[in-house]
Amino acid sequence: MTIFASNKNLIFIIIIVTILWGFSWVSAKYISMNMPLMELTFWRFIITALFAYITILIFGNSSIKVPKDSLIWLISGGVFMGLSQIANFSGLEIGYAGLGSIIFNATSPIFSFIIAMIFFGLNYNKFEVFALLLGSFGAMIIFQFWKLDINKIIDSGNLYFIFNSIGFAFVTLSSQKASQFSSAGSFTFYMSLIGALIVLPFCTISSLLLIFEKDYIFYLNLIFMAGVAGGFGTTAYFFAVSKIGSVKSSSFIFLVPLSSIIGSYLAFNEIIEIWSIIGGTVAILSVYIFNSKKWK
């Protein structure tokens, strides 16, 4: 992937990834209504691993061999990804999906920043902190947080969404450390396989086999969500993380809610409200401030 190594190309790649991730929420919305969530997550991990392997074959300059120095980071990435998904679905069972989306997109970049600061001695300035808070506020505006029932906000089940956000932050940081010794493709490949193994004990054989009874629309959405956005998109994201860092890369997650809104409009003709435009503008501004050299 050396042809993408310049910062401008990397930023372009991350923006494309956020669009893919945002649109994948639309696919997830469809397929999650047609299959148990935990079993769906298992197959999602398997398909993501397959597409990550295809990415390795396409570029041909990386291998799935695991250097000893990266083993701990590959394992930790897979474990945190698996645990974050378990936390996510636990939250969906007793919490609220809409609020969970707000919590994840509004807090994941912040947790990545805090973890990098504590464990890796990240240097920061006041503009970066301001940009992160601004991006979090933009994400909340998109989902119109003021309309939420206060009882839903304090519901204990929603704490699982916090754990999901923290887990993904550790995944991102693990990918940055692993990139010193292995490729982004191999990290995505093994992370997904380990995640599948962690989720598997929570699945039933009968529910897993339901995957073979679906129609082509289900399969197309599953391939886009797990393969294109998951395998190709996540590998590209981790490649960017290896070049420009986990915190800078994760700041672009603030753009995911906006692309999700646009995807819902294109797929389901859902109305784009004025608050989505305002929140999306704030999110874009936050990403610009965080990544602009003018503020360094």
PEHUSUL-V214884 format. One record per residue. N is the residue number from 1. RES is the residue in three letters. SS is DSSP state (H for helix, E for strand, L for the rest). PHI is phi in whole degrees, -180 to 180 (none if undefined). OMEGA is omega in whole degrees, -180 to 180 (NA if undefined). Layout:
BEGIN
((N;RES;SS;PHI;OMEGA) (N;RES;SS;PHI;OMEGA))
END
This chain:
BEGIN
((1;MET;L;none;-177) (2;THR;H;-62;-179) (3;ILE;H;-67;-179) (4;PHE;H;-103;-166) (5;ALA;L;-73;-180) (6;SER;L;-70;-176) (7;ASN;H;-60;-180) (8;LYS;H;-63;178) (9;ASN;H;-66;-180) (10;LEU;H;-66;178) (11;ILE;H;-64;177) (12;PHE;H;-62;179) (13;ILE;H;-62;-178) (14;ILE;H;-64;178) (15;ILE;H;-62;177) (16;ILE;H;-61;179) (17;VAL;H;-62;179) (18;THR;H;-64;176) (19;ILE;H;-66;178) (20;LEU;H;-62;179) (21;TRP;H;-64;179) (22;GLY;H;-65;178) (23;PHE;H;-68;-180) (24;SER;H;-67;175) (25;TRP;H;-63;178) (26;VAL;H;-67;177) (27;SER;H;-64;180) (28;ALA;H;-63;179) (29;LYS;H;-62;-179) (30;TYR;H;-75;-173) (31;ILE;H;-73;180) (32;SER;L;-68;178) (33;MET;L;-86;-174) (34;ASN;L;-122;180) (35;MET;L;-163;177) (36;PRO;L;-55;-171) (37;LEU;H;-65;-177) (38;MET;H;-67;177) (39;GLU;H;-67;177) (40;LEU;H;-62;179) (41;THR;H;-65;178) (42;PHE;H;-59;-179) (43;TRP;H;-67;176) (44;ARG;H;-62;179) (45;PHE;H;-63;-179) (46;ILE;H;-63;-179) (47;ILE;H;-67;177) (48;THR;H;-61;178) (49;ALA;H;-62;180) (50;LEU;H;-62;-179) (51;PHE;H;-72;175) (52;ALA;H;-65;178) (53;TYR;H;-65;177) (54;ILE;H;-61;177) (55;THR;H;-60;179) (56;ILE;H;-61;-179) (57;LEU;H;-67;-178) (58;ILE;H;-64;-176) (59;PHE;H;-83;170) (60;GLY;L;65;-179) (61;ASN;L;-112;178) (62;SER;L;-143;-175) (63;SER;L;-136;176) (64;ILE;L;-90;175) (65;LYS;L;-64;-175) (66;VAL;L;-108;173) (67;PRO;L;-64;-178) (68;LYS;H;-58;-177) (69;ASP;H;-66;-178) (70;SER;H;-98;-174) (71;LEU;H;-58;-178) (72;ILE;H;-63;-178) (73;TRP;H;-78;175) (74;LEU;H;-66;180) (75;ILE;H;-66;-179) (76;SER;H;-63;178) (77;GLY;H;-62;179) (78;GLY;H;-66;180) (79;VAL;H;-63;-179) (80;PHE;H;-66;178) (81;MET;H;-66;178) (82;GLY;H;-63;-180) (83;LEU;H;-66;-180) (84;SER;H;-66;179) (85;GLN;H;-72;175) (86;ILE;H;-63;178) (87;ALA;H;-63;-180) (88;ASN;H;-61;-178) (89;PHE;H;-73;174) (90;SER;H;-64;177) (91;GLY;H;-67;-180) (92;LEU;H;-65;-178) (93;GLU;H;-73;-177) (94;ILE;H;-123;178) (95;GLY;L;-110;-175) (96;TYR;L;-135;-173) (97;ALA;H;-60;-179) (98;GLY;H;-60;179) (99;LEU;H;-67;179) (100;GLY;H;-61;178) (101;SER;H;-65;178) (102;ILE;H;-62;-176) (103;ILE;H;-59;-177) (104;PHE;H;-65;-176) (105;ASN;H;-70;-178) (106;ALA;H;-87;-173) (107;THR;H;-116;-175) (108;SER;H;-57;177) (109;PRO;H;-63;180) (110;ILE;H;-68;179) (111;PHE;H;-65;177) (112;SER;H;-61;179) (113;PHE;H;-64;-178) (114;ILE;H;-65;-179) (115;ILE;H;-64;179) (116;ALA;H;-64;-180) (117;MET;H;-70;-176) (118;ILE;H;-77;-172) (119;PHE;H;-92;-175) (120;PHE;H;-122;176) (121;GLY;L;64;-179) (122;LEU;L;-62;173) (123;ASN;L;-87;-177) (124;TYR;L;-145;174) (125;ASN;L;-129;-174) (126;LYS;H;-66;180) (127;PHE;H;-70;177) (128;GLU;H;-67;178) (129;VAL;H;-63;179) (130;PHE;H;-60;-179) (131;ALA;H;-63;179) (132;LEU;H;-64;179) (133;LEU;H;-65;179) (134;LEU;H;-65;179) (135;GLY;H;-64;177) (136;SER;H;-62;179) (137;PHE;H;-65;178) (138;GLY;H;-62;179) (139;ALA;H;-63;-180) (140;MET;H;-69;177) (141;ILE;H;-64;-180) (142;ILE;H;-56;-179) (143;PHE;L;-92;177) (144;GLN;L;52;-174) (145;PHE;H;-60;-178) (146;TRP;H;-70;179) (147;LYS;H;-88;-177) (148;LEU;L;-73;175) (149;ASP;L;-70;-179) (150;ILE;H;-58;179) (151;ASN;H;-67;177) (152;LYS;H;-70;-177) (153;ILE;H;-65;-177) (154;ILE;L;-93;179) (155;ASP;L;-59;-175) (156;SER;H;-62;-179) (157;GLY;H;-62;-178) (158;ASN;H;-73;175) (159;LEU;H;-64;179) (160;TYR;H;-62;179) (161;PHE;H;-69;174) (162;ILE;H;-65;178) (163;PHE;H;-62;177) (164;ASN;H;-62;180) (165;SER;H;-64;178) (166;ILE;H;-64;-180) (167;GLY;H;-60;-180) (168;PHE;H;-68;177) (169;ALA;H;-62;177) (170;PHE;H;-67;177) (171;VAL;H;-61;-180) (172;THR;H;-61;-180) (173;LEU;H;-69;177) (174;SER;H;-64;180) (175;SER;H;-65;179) (176;GLN;H;-66;180) (177;LYS;H;-69;-179) (178;ALA;H;-67;-177) (179;SER;L;-64;178) (180;GLN;L;-69;-174) (181;PHE;L;-126;-177) (182;SER;L;-141;-176) (183;SER;L;-83;177) (184;ALA;H;-64;180) (185;GLY;H;-64;180) (186;SER;H;-67;178) (187;PHE;H;-64;179) (188;THR;H;-62;-179) (189;PHE;H;-60;-177) (190;TYR;H;-73;177) (191;MET;H;-58;-178) (192;SER;H;-69;179) (193;LEU;H;-65;178) (194;ILE;H;-66;177) (195;GLY;H;-59;179) (196;ALA;H;-63;180) (197;LEU;H;-65;-180) (198;ILE;H;-71;-179) (199;VAL;H;-77;-173) (200;LEU;H;-51;-179) (201;PRO;L;-61;-179) (202;PHE;L;-92;-178) (203;CYS;L;-105;173) (204;THR;L;-113;-177) (205;ILE;H;-61;-178) (206;SER;H;-62;180) (207;SER;H;-73;177) (208;LEU;H;-64;-178) (209;LEU;H;-74;178) (210;LEU;H;-62;-178) (211;ILE;H;-60;-176) (212;PHE;H;-89;-178) (213;GLU;H;-112;-174) (214;LYS;L;-94;179) (215;ASP;L;-94;-174) (216;TYR;H;-66;179) (217;ILE;H;-65;177) (218;PHE;H;-61;-178) (219;TYR;H;-65;179) (220;LEU;H;-62;179) (221;ASN;H;-68;179) (222;LEU;H;-66;179) (223;ILE;H;-64;179) (224;PHE;H;-66;-177) (225;MET;H;-67;-173) (226;ALA;H;-88;-177) (227;GLY;H;-90;-176) (228;VAL;H;-70;-180) (229;ALA;H;-74;-178) (230;GLY;H;-81;-177) (231;GLY;H;-74;-180) (232;PHE;H;-69;-176) (233;GLY;H;-63;-178) (234;THR;H;-67;177) (235;THR;H;-62;178) (236;ALA;H;-63;179) (237;TYR;H;-64;-180) (238;PHE;H;-67;175) (239;PHE;H;-63;178) (240;ALA;H;-64;178) (241;VAL;H;-59;-178) (242;SER;H;-67;-177) (243;LYS;H;-100;-175) (244;ILE;H;-116;175) (245;GLY;L;99;-176) (246;SER;H;-70;-176) (247;VAL;H;-69;-180) (248;LYS;H;-63;180) (249;SER;H;-67;-176) (250;SER;H;-68;179) (251;SER;H;-62;-179) (252;PHE;H;-73;178) (253;ILE;H;-62;177) (254;PHE;H;-60;-179) (255;LEU;H;-85;-177) (256;VAL;H;-60;180) (257;PRO;H;-58;-180) (258;LEU;H;-64;179) (259;SER;H;-67;176) (260;SER;H;-66;177) (261;ILE;H;-63;179) (262;ILE;H;-65;178) (263;GLY;H;-63;178) (264;SER;H;-66;178) (265;TYR;H;-66;-178) (266;LEU;H;-70;-175) (267;ALA;H;-86;-173) (268;PHE;H;-118;-179) (269;ASN;L;59;177) (270;GLU;L;-72;-177) (271;ILE;L;-69;174) (272;ILE;L;-88;-176) (273;GLU;L;-81;-178) (274;ILE;H;-60;-179) (275;TRP;H;-69;176) (276;SER;H;-66;179) (277;ILE;H;-68;180) (278;ILE;H;-64;180) (279;GLY;H;-63;178) (280;GLY;H;-65;177) (281;THR;H;-64;178) (282;VAL;H;-63;180) (283;ALA;H;-64;179) (284;ILE;H;-62;179) (285;LEU;H;-62;-179) (286;SER;H;-65;179) (287;VAL;H;-65;179) (288;TYR;H;-63;-179) (289;ILE;H;-63;-176) (290;PHE;H;-65;-174) (291;ASN;H;-101;-178) (292;SER;L;-80;177) (293;LYS;H;-71;-180) (294;LYS;H;-61;-173) (295;TRP;H;-101;-177) (296;LYS;L;-81;NA))
END
